[in-house]
Amino acid sequence: MEDSNYWKRLRTNRVTRRALLGGTATVAAGGAAALVVGCGGGTGDGGDDFEILGPDATPIPGGTITQGRSINALGIDPHVDLTALDIDQLLYSYLYGWAPDAEEQVFNNLAESMEVIDNVTFNFTLKRGVKIHPNAPVGALEEMNSEDCKQSIVRRGTSISAPDKRFAKFIAGAIDKELLAAAIETPDPQHFTFTMSEPFVPAIREMANPTWAMVPAKIIDQFLSLSQVAFGSGPFMLDEFRGSERIVLKKHPEYFIPDRPYLDGITYIIITENSSLLTAFKSRQHDVNGAFLTSKDAESLAENEFVEIASAPSGCILPSSSVEKSVSPHAFELVCTSEVILIGPVKSASNSMLLAPG
């Protein structure tokens, strides 16, 4: 399976071992933030005099990184909260990943395989050995199973505040908890299946959506809300959560992929004032920084010999009639189609990736 465009771009830039030790830096969800990577406050075994590894080098395990985050995490319940989905994806397992460049699944997560029959019946086979976090109050180190998946789909598909519940309606015929539970069959711990009432075109991609996290059934039963707590089976465990100040993750010691994750921990520091966030990065308080950049910001940082900038499309689509009112022609490259104009940043535009190799 080919890597996403993001990782292809990342490997072509000089990045410090300490800054991107485990390749876990991600842009905060929900904003056109730039990703600023440097050699700030992370910890490793090489002190300040560390080498810069090439794109084909073998990652060295250990160490932590500190990431500056521009958005408050109002909650970390993956089924209902949308402000910390980037963090949720590190705490929970999902059925599979998604390669947006290839528009296809990546079976690097909980599901071993998926069979689709006539575009309506979905049969899943789950991996063995995907263990729940050892700090969970119930079910610690038990393996994730088909009942966990069933209860997660029911919870995500019927919670009052959950976003877009169309998929659940196609499975159950209605947004109803009992009907949805009855529609999902779990013949054994490693398999589950359901048949939709009719084809739902985005179904395969929908199940890779970060809101469809697989939460252990025992955790769902014990906790009415998961907004401030998290007990999953993802590569990291929640150690501390203060969503407007500080979020600390620690490595899951029994993660099902051997020797992963590489990092021992990640600390997020929330600074919502953009200039302060950038200042913290420049003073090396953060290894990774999710600041919102203007064209002027990017041009200023590009003058720093320790900063490299790689562009990435914003993905923003606007009606052609609104373009002149919405964006500055100096900050964006416009690509015209028959009905819309696709907006994508040029070299020093908002949403650029900034790499500071140190």
C-alpha beads as a LAMMPS data file, in Angstrom:
LAMMPS data file: protein, C-alpha beads

358 atoms
357 bonds

1 atom types
1 bond types

-500.0 500.0 xlo xhi
-500.0 500.0 ylo yhi
-500.0 500.0 zlo zhi

Masses

1 110.0

Atoms # bond

1 1 1 0.000 0.000 0.000
2 1 1 1.403 3.379 -0.969
3 1 1 1.897 6.025 1.674
4 1 1 -0.291 9.096 1.745
5 1 1 0.914 12.259 0.029
6 1 1 1.663 13.703 3.458
7 1 1 4.226 11.034 4.316
8 1 1 5.749 11.201 0.829
9 1 1 6.273 14.922 1.268
10 1 1 7.565 14.470 4.791
11 1 1 10.240 12.000 3.779
12 1 1 11.611 14.362 1.131
13 1 1 12.403 17.013 3.755
14 1 1 15.165 17.034 6.371
15 1 1 13.548 16.238 9.726
16 1 1 15.252 15.674 13.060
17 1 1 15.204 12.276 14.690
18 1 1 13.905 13.765 17.918
19 1 1 11.230 15.895 16.261
20 1 1 9.589 13.119 14.262
21 1 1 10.809 9.997 15.972
22 1 1 7.619 8.060 15.563
23 1 1 6.034 9.899 12.684
24 1 1 3.124 10.810 14.927
25 1 1 2.859 14.544 14.255
26 1 1 -0.480 15.491 12.732
27 1 1 -2.251 18.723 11.943
28 1 1 -4.984 19.534 14.444
29 1 1 -8.352 18.558 12.981
30 1 1 -10.833 21.163 11.977
31 1 1 -8.583 24.007 10.850
32 1 1 -6.305 25.174 8.070
33 1 1 -3.335 24.939 10.402
34 1 1 0.231 24.678 9.284
35 1 1 2.364 21.896 10.649
36 1 1 5.568 23.315 12.054
37 1 1 8.182 20.751 12.990
38 1 1 11.402 21.620 14.757
39 1 1 13.948 20.569 17.332
40 1 1 12.445 22.185 20.397
41 1 1 11.623 20.528 23.692
42 1 1 11.413 16.871 22.779
43 1 1 13.499 14.349 24.656
44 1 1 15.709 11.677 23.232
45 1 1 18.951 9.967 24.010
46 1 1 21.193 12.258 22.021
47 1 1 20.954 15.593 23.821
48 1 1 21.127 18.712 21.676
49 1 1 23.831 17.317 19.372
50 1 1 21.819 14.842 17.341
51 1 1 22.115 13.755 13.749
52 1 1 19.642 14.429 10.959
53 1 1 18.500 11.141 9.477
54 1 1 17.799 10.640 5.789
55 1 1 14.465 9.478 4.341
56 1 1 15.492 5.811 4.306
57 1 1 16.930 5.696 7.837
58 1 1 15.583 3.268 10.427
59 1 1 13.538 5.007 13.176
60 1 1 15.068 4.878 16.643
61 1 1 12.543 4.071 19.403
62 1 1 12.126 6.112 22.554
63 1 1 11.732 9.732 23.561
64 1 1 8.791 12.106 23.656
65 1 1 7.621 15.131 21.698
66 1 1 5.745 18.278 22.676
67 1 1 3.201 19.661 20.230
68 1 1 1.694 23.130 20.311
69 1 1 -2.023 23.014 19.519
70 1 1 -4.126 25.977 18.434
71 1 1 -7.572 24.523 19.168
72 1 1 -9.102 23.713 22.548
73 1 1 -10.081 20.063 22.855
74 1 1 -13.592 20.401 24.244
75 1 1 -13.878 16.644 24.612
76 1 1 -12.296 13.385 23.454
77 1 1 -15.375 11.248 22.934
78 1 1 -14.747 10.130 19.335
79 1 1 -18.424 9.473 18.654
80 1 1 -19.729 12.924 19.570
81 1 1 -16.832 15.389 20.029
82 1 1 -15.218 16.843 16.917
83 1 1 -12.514 19.082 18.379
84 1 1 -9.893 16.417 19.117
85 1 1 -10.303 13.770 16.439
86 1 1 -6.571 13.899 15.734
87 1 1 -5.968 12.775 19.325
88 1 1 -8.822 10.235 19.313
89 1 1 -7.129 8.433 16.432
90 1 1 -4.128 7.761 18.677
91 1 1 -6.249 6.462 21.559
92 1 1 -8.651 4.102 19.779
93 1 1 -8.552 1.393 17.158
94 1 1 -10.532 1.712 13.943
95 1 1 -11.643 -0.980 11.554
96 1 1 -9.154 0.207 8.940
97 1 1 -7.360 3.280 7.670
98 1 1 -7.886 5.209 4.458
99 1 1 -5.409 6.253 1.762
100 1 1 -6.937 9.456 0.339
101 1 1 -4.544 9.605 -2.618
102 1 1 -5.559 6.112 -3.756
103 1 1 -9.135 6.300 -2.392
104 1 1 -8.863 2.871 -0.817
105 1 1 -8.692 1.104 2.519
106 1 1 -5.520 0.337 4.435
107 1 1 -5.878 -2.748 6.634
108 1 1 -3.400 -1.662 9.287
109 1 1 -5.844 -1.556 12.178
110 1 1 -8.456 -3.745 13.882
111 1 1 -10.002 -5.433 10.836
112 1 1 -8.040 -8.206 9.166
113 1 1 -10.287 -8.128 6.119
114 1 1 -13.688 -7.056 4.824
115 1 1 -15.936 -8.758 2.284
116 1 1 -18.666 -6.800 0.491
117 1 1 -21.503 -8.679 -1.206
118 1 1 -23.851 -6.931 -3.665
119 1 1 -22.862 -3.534 -2.185
120 1 1 -25.114 -4.087 0.835
121 1 1 -23.691 -6.938 2.940
122 1 1 -20.471 -6.339 4.869
123 1 1 -18.575 -9.224 6.487
124 1 1 -15.661 -8.324 8.786
125 1 1 -12.868 -10.511 10.132
126 1 1 -10.965 -8.999 13.058
127 1 1 -7.301 -9.334 14.000
128 1 1 -6.391 -11.287 17.105
129 1 1 -4.269 -9.781 19.831
130 1 1 -5.523 -6.172 19.708
131 1 1 -5.437 -5.451 23.445
132 1 1 -7.287 -2.830 25.459
133 1 1 -5.140 -0.312 27.346
134 1 1 -3.759 -1.706 30.622
135 1 1 -5.013 1.368 32.555
136 1 1 -8.646 0.604 31.695
137 1 1 -10.800 0.105 34.835
138 1 1 -12.536 -2.864 33.208
139 1 1 -11.377 -5.238 30.510
140 1 1 -7.732 -4.189 30.782
141 1 1 -5.561 -6.099 28.281
142 1 1 -8.535 -8.078 27.036
143 1 1 -8.624 -8.404 23.262
144 1 1 -10.989 -6.313 21.163
145 1 1 -13.749 -8.427 19.665
146 1 1 -16.855 -8.319 17.495
147 1 1 -19.122 -7.267 20.377
148 1 1 -16.917 -4.194 20.939
149 1 1 -17.370 -3.282 17.280
150 1 1 -21.127 -3.855 17.414
151 1 1 -21.618 -1.696 20.501
152 1 1 -19.389 1.021 19.055
153 1 1 -21.394 1.157 15.826
154 1 1 -24.640 1.293 17.807
155 1 1 -23.334 4.081 20.054
156 1 1 -21.883 6.126 17.197
157 1 1 -24.915 5.568 15.001
158 1 1 -27.602 6.521 17.520
159 1 1 -26.103 9.029 19.988
160 1 1 -28.229 12.179 19.988
161 1 1 -25.254 14.477 19.453
162 1 1 -23.358 12.232 17.011
163 1 1 -22.717 13.770 13.570
164 1 1 -24.281 12.382 10.374
165 1 1 -26.205 9.238 11.263
166 1 1 -27.209 8.264 7.693
167 1 1 -24.999 5.174 7.687
168 1 1 -26.704 3.730 10.754
169 1 1 -30.091 4.394 9.188
170 1 1 -29.111 2.396 6.093
171 1 1 -28.098 -0.524 8.317
172 1 1 -31.123 -0.543 10.641
173 1 1 -33.788 1.112 8.492
174 1 1 -34.154 3.777 11.184
175 1 1 -32.026 5.609 13.728
176 1 1 -32.989 3.294 16.542
177 1 1 -30.641 1.682 19.045
178 1 1 -32.462 -1.638 19.340
179 1 1 -32.984 -2.006 15.605
180 1 1 -29.340 -1.221 14.886
181 1 1 -28.118 -3.720 17.476
182 1 1 -30.375 -6.398 16.014
183 1 1 -29.084 -5.714 12.493
184 1 1 -25.441 -6.425 13.400
185 1 1 -24.677 -10.123 13.799
186 1 1 -21.678 -11.365 15.797
187 1 1 -21.371 -15.136 15.202
188 1 1 -18.050 -15.303 17.088
189 1 1 -15.505 -12.918 18.644
190 1 1 -13.560 -12.454 15.402
191 1 1 -16.432 -11.844 12.969
192 1 1 -19.404 -9.537 12.538
193 1 1 -21.729 -8.771 9.653
194 1 1 -24.599 -6.507 8.645
195 1 1 -26.747 -5.968 5.565
196 1 1 -27.955 -2.508 4.578
197 1 1 -31.436 -1.883 3.262
198 1 1 -29.928 -0.412 0.090
199 1 1 -26.465 0.607 -1.145
200 1 1 -24.908 3.610 0.565
201 1 1 -22.211 4.963 -1.749
202 1 1 -19.849 6.404 0.915
203 1 1 -20.164 3.359 3.223
204 1 1 -16.624 2.016 2.804
205 1 1 -14.996 5.389 3.276
206 1 1 -17.416 6.321 6.072
207 1 1 -16.168 3.472 8.267
208 1 1 -12.647 4.953 8.111
209 1 1 -13.992 8.292 9.355
210 1 1 -12.304 9.228 12.676
211 1 1 -15.695 9.436 14.398
212 1 1 -16.174 5.664 13.939
213 1 1 -13.721 4.608 16.648
214 1 1 -14.035 1.120 18.102
215 1 1 -14.548 1.497 21.872
216 1 1 -14.492 -1.533 24.208
217 1 1 -18.056 -2.584 25.066
218 1 1 -17.243 -2.743 28.788
219 1 1 -16.118 0.894 28.679
220 1 1 -19.326 1.902 26.900
221 1 1 -21.324 0.106 29.602
222 1 1 -19.439 1.726 32.485
223 1 1 -19.114 5.323 31.280
224 1 1 -22.111 7.423 30.311
225 1 1 -19.727 9.994 28.807
226 1 1 -16.261 9.577 27.314
227 1 1 -15.685 13.283 26.903
228 1 1 -13.004 13.530 29.600
229 1 1 -11.713 9.940 29.752
230 1 1 -10.423 7.465 27.183
231 1 1 -9.766 3.728 27.360
232 1 1 -9.227 2.211 23.959
233 1 1 -6.738 -0.021 22.160
234 1 1 -4.872 2.539 20.053
235 1 1 -1.097 3.087 20.103
236 1 1 -1.278 5.607 22.966
237 1 1 -3.082 5.827 26.323
238 1 1 -4.511 8.948 27.908
239 1 1 -2.446 10.038 30.923
240 1 1 -3.769 13.580 31.471
241 1 1 -6.569 15.605 29.919
242 1 1 -7.089 19.321 30.408
243 1 1 -8.487 20.222 27.041
244 1 1 -7.796 23.943 27.180
245 1 1 -4.313 23.599 28.679
246 1 1 -2.488 20.295 28.403
247 1 1 -3.065 16.749 27.108
248 1 1 -0.574 13.962 27.792
249 1 1 -0.459 10.590 26.035
250 1 1 1.732 7.625 26.935
251 1 1 2.735 4.627 24.856
252 1 1 0.467 1.575 24.925
253 1 1 2.972 -1.096 26.078
254 1 1 0.940 -3.953 24.609
255 1 1 0.065 -2.441 21.219
256 1 1 -0.627 -5.151 18.672
257 1 1 1.980 -3.981 16.144
258 1 1 5.386 -5.117 17.475
259 1 1 7.792 -2.310 18.441
260 1 1 5.196 0.408 17.822
261 1 1 4.659 3.178 18.532
262 1 1 8.230 4.425 18.470
263 1 1 7.528 7.332 20.796
264 1 1 7.156 6.902 24.543
265 1 1 4.781 9.830 24.797
266 1 1 3.258 12.973 23.332
267 1 1 2.373 16.156 25.210
268 1 1 0.001 18.685 23.642
269 1 1 0.169 22.265 24.895
270 1 1 -2.890 24.315 23.948
271 1 1 -2.216 27.951 23.023
272 1 1 -5.143 29.480 21.152
273 1 1 -3.486 32.865 20.542
274 1 1 -1.732 32.332 17.226
275 1 1 1.225 34.673 17.667
276 1 1 1.969 33.149 21.078
277 1 1 1.828 29.679 19.578
278 1 1 4.362 30.599 16.911
279 1 1 6.559 32.322 19.491
280 1 1 6.609 29.142 21.584
281 1 1 7.836 27.187 18.571
282 1 1 10.479 29.743 17.679
283 1 1 11.791 29.608 21.242
284 1 1 11.966 25.796 20.956
285 1 1 9.334 25.068 23.571
286 1 1 7.575 22.770 21.074
287 1 1 8.796 20.117 18.673
288 1 1 5.631 20.307 16.585
289 1 1 3.403 23.344 16.213
290 1 1 -0.051 23.563 14.628
291 1 1 -0.224 27.313 14.055
292 1 1 -2.491 29.042 11.564
293 1 1 -0.275 30.789 9.008
294 1 1 -0.891 33.752 6.790
295 1 1 1.167 34.259 3.666
296 1 1 3.188 36.862 5.582
297 1 1 3.881 34.374 8.403
298 1 1 5.133 31.764 5.970
299 1 1 7.342 34.197 4.099
300 1 1 8.871 35.406 7.364
301 1 1 9.595 31.883 8.573
302 1 1 11.015 30.936 5.186
303 1 1 13.796 33.469 5.783
304 1 1 15.011 31.336 8.679
305 1 1 17.765 28.994 7.479
306 1 1 16.474 26.252 9.792
307 1 1 12.972 26.239 8.282
308 1 1 11.807 24.513 5.120
309 1 1 8.337 24.920 3.640
310 1 1 6.434 22.304 1.664
311 1 1 3.078 23.235 0.148
312 1 1 -0.091 21.157 0.437
313 1 1 -3.495 21.736 -1.200
314 1 1 -6.089 23.192 1.124
315 1 1 -8.941 21.177 -0.360
316 1 1 -11.213 24.213 -0.146
317 1 1 -13.898 24.429 -2.824
318 1 1 -15.823 27.658 -3.334
319 1 1 -18.381 28.745 -5.945
320 1 1 -16.572 30.799 -8.574
321 1 1 -18.701 33.853 -7.830
322 1 1 -17.399 34.052 -4.255
323 1 1 -13.688 33.717 -4.905
324 1 1 -12.772 37.397 -5.149
325 1 1 -14.587 38.145 -1.896
326 1 1 -13.173 35.149 -0.042
327 1 1 -9.447 34.981 -0.732
328 1 1 -6.481 37.111 -1.602
329 1 1 -5.134 36.405 -5.105
330 1 1 -1.608 36.764 -3.716
331 1 1 -2.014 33.874 -1.292
332 1 1 -3.690 31.265 -3.446
333 1 1 -3.321 29.551 -6.771
334 1 1 -6.702 29.205 -8.503
335 1 1 -7.478 26.147 -10.592
336 1 1 -10.688 26.555 -12.590
337 1 1 -13.144 23.795 -13.399
338 1 1 -16.474 24.050 -15.179
339 1 1 -18.554 24.959 -12.129
340 1 1 -16.246 25.668 -9.206
341 1 1 -12.812 26.997 -8.505
342 1 1 -10.488 24.842 -6.439
343 1 1 -8.422 26.860 -4.026
344 1 1 -4.906 25.628 -3.287
345 1 1 -2.035 27.481 -1.643
346 1 1 1.137 28.331 -3.488
347 1 1 4.612 28.227 -1.967
348 1 1 4.096 30.666 0.899
349 1 1 0.382 30.329 1.553
350 1 1 -1.911 29.409 4.404
351 1 1 -1.868 25.682 5.220
352 1 1 1.745 25.206 4.190
353 1 1 3.824 22.626 6.020
354 1 1 6.832 24.020 7.830
355 1 1 9.766 21.775 8.623
356 1 1 12.508 23.048 10.899
357 1 1 15.306 20.482 10.840
358 1 1 17.331 22.318 13.470

Bonds

1 1 1 2
2 1 2 3
3 1 3 4
4 1 4 5
5 1 5 6
6 1 6 7
7 1 7 8
8 1 8 9
9 1 9 10
10 1 10 11
11 1 11 12
12 1 12 13
13 1 13 14
14 1 14 15
15 1 15 16
16 1 16 17
17 1 17 18
18 1 18 19
19 1 19 20
20 1 20 21
21 1 21 22
22 1 22 23
23 1 23 24
24 1 24 25
25 1 25 26
26 1 26 27
27 1 27 28
28 1 28 29
29 1 29 30
30 1 30 31
31 1 31 32
32 1 32 33
33 1 33 34
34 1 34 35
35 1 35 36
36 1 36 37
37 1 37 38
38 1 38 39
39 1 39 40
40 1 40 41
41 1 41 42
42 1 42 43
43 1 43 44
44 1 44 45
45 1 45 46
46 1 46 47
47 1 47 48
48 1 48 49
49 1 49 50
50 1 50 51
51 1 51 52
52 1 52 53
53 1 53 54
54 1 54 55
55 1 55 56
56 1 56 57
57 1 57 58
58 1 58 59
59 1 59 60
60 1 60 61
61 1 61 62
62 1 62 63
63 1 63 64
64 1 64 65
65 1 65 66
66 1 66 67
67 1 67 68
68 1 68 69
69 1 69 70
70 1 70 71
71 1 71 72
72 1 72 73
73 1 73 74
74 1 74 75
75 1 75 76
76 1 76 77
77 1 77 78
78 1 78 79
79 1 79 80
80 1 80 81
81 1 81 82
82 1 82 83
83 1 83 84
84 1 84 85
85 1 85 86
86 1 86 87
87 1 87 88
88 1 88 89
89 1 89 90
90 1 90 91
91 1 91 92
92 1 92 93
93 1 93 94
94 1 94 95
95 1 95 96
96 1 96 97
97 1 97 98
98 1 98 99
99 1 99 100
100 1 100 101
101 1 101 102
102 1 102 103
103 1 103 104
104 1 104 105
105 1 105 106
106 1 106 107
107 1 107 108
108 1 108 109
109 1 109 110
110 1 110 111
111 1 111 112
112 1 112 113
113 1 113 114
114 1 114 115
115 1 115 116
116 1 116 117
117 1 117 118
118 1 118 119
119 1 119 120
120 1 120 121
121 1 121 122
122 1 122 123
123 1 123 124
124 1 124 125
125 1 125 126
126 1 126 127
127 1 127 128
128 1 128 129
129 1 129 130
130 1 130 131
131 1 131 132
132 1 132 133
133 1 133 134
134 1 134 135
135 1 135 136
136 1 136 137
137 1 137 138
138 1 138 139
139 1 139 140
140 1 140 141
141 1 141 142
142 1 142 143
143 1 143 144
144 1 144 145
145 1 145 146
146 1 146 147
147 1 147 148
148 1 148 149
149 1 149 150
150 1 150 151
151 1 151 152
152 1 152 153
153 1 153 154
154 1 154 155
155 1 155 156
156 1 156 157
157 1 157 158
158 1 158 159
159 1 159 160
160 1 160 161
161 1 161 162
162 1 162 163
163 1 163 164
164 1 164 165
165 1 165 166
166 1 166 167
167 1 167 168
168 1 168 169
169 1 169 170
170 1 170 171
171 1 171 172
172 1 172 173
173 1 173 174
174 1 174 175
175 1 175 176
176 1 176 177
177 1 177 178
178 1 178 179
179 1 179 180
180 1 180 181
181 1 181 182
182 1 182 183
183 1 183 184
184 1 184 185
185 1 185 186
186 1 186 187
187 1 187 188
188 1 188 189
189 1 189 190
190 1 190 191
191 1 191 192
192 1 192 193
193 1 193 194
194 1 194 195
195 1 195 196
196 1 196 197
197 1 197 198
198 1 198 199
199 1 199 200
200 1 200 201
201 1 201 202
202 1 202 203
203 1 203 204
204 1 204 205
205 1 205 206
206 1 206 207
207 1 207 208
208 1 208 209
209 1 209 210
210 1 210 211
211 1 211 212
212 1 212 213
213 1 213 214
214 1 214 215
215 1 215 216
216 1 216 217
217 1 217 218
218 1 218 219
219 1 219 220
220 1 220 221
221 1 221 222
222 1 222 223
223 1 223 224
224 1 224 225
225 1 225 226
226 1 226 227
227 1 227 228
228 1 228 229
229 1 229 230
230 1 230 231
231 1 231 232
232 1 232 233
233 1 233 234
234 1 234 235
235 1 235 236
236 1 236 237
237 1 237 238
238 1 238 239
239 1 239 240
240 1 240 241
241 1 241 242
242 1 242 243
243 1 243 244
244 1 244 245
245 1 245 246
246 1 246 247
247 1 247 248
248 1 248 249
249 1 249 250
250 1 250 251
251 1 251 252
252 1 252 253
253 1 253 254
254 1 254 255
255 1 255 256
256 1 256 257
257 1 257 258
258 1 258 259
259 1 259 260
260 1 260 261
261 1 261 262
262 1 262 263
263 1 263 264
264 1 264 265
265 1 265 266
266 1 266 267
267 1 267 268
268 1 268 269
269 1 269 270
270 1 270 271
271 1 271 272
272 1 272 273
273 1 273 274
274 1 274 275
275 1 275 276
276 1 276 277
277 1 277 278
278 1 278 279
279 1 279 280
280 1 280 281
281 1 281 282
282 1 282 283
283 1 283 284
284 1 284 285
285 1 285 286
286 1 286 287
287 1 287 288
288 1 288 289
289 1 289 290
290 1 290 291
291 1 291 292
292 1 292 293
293 1 293 294
294 1 294 295
295 1 295 296
296 1 296 297
297 1 297 298
298 1 298 299
299 1 299 300
300 1 300 301
301 1 301 302
302 1 302 303
303 1 303 304
304 1 304 305
305 1 305 306
306 1 306 307
307 1 307 308
308 1 308 309
309 1 309 310
310 1 310 311
311 1 311 312
312 1 312 313
313 1 313 314
314 1 314 315
315 1 315 316
316 1 316 317
317 1 317 318
318 1 318 319
319 1 319 320
320 1 320 321
321 1 321 322
322 1 322 323
323 1 323 324
324 1 324 325
325 1 325 326
326 1 326 327
327 1 327 328
328 1 328 329
329 1 329 330
330 1 330 331
331 1 331 332
332 1 332 333
333 1 333 334
334 1 334 335
335 1 335 336
336 1 336 337
337 1 337 338
338 1 338 339
339 1 339 340
340 1 340 341
341 1 341 342
342 1 342 343
343 1 343 344
344 1 344 345
345 1 345 346
346 1 346 347
347 1 347 348
348 1 348 349
349 1 349 350
350 1 350 351
351 1 351 352
352 1 352 353
353 1 353 354
354 1 354 355
355 1 355 356
356 1 356 357
357 1 357 358
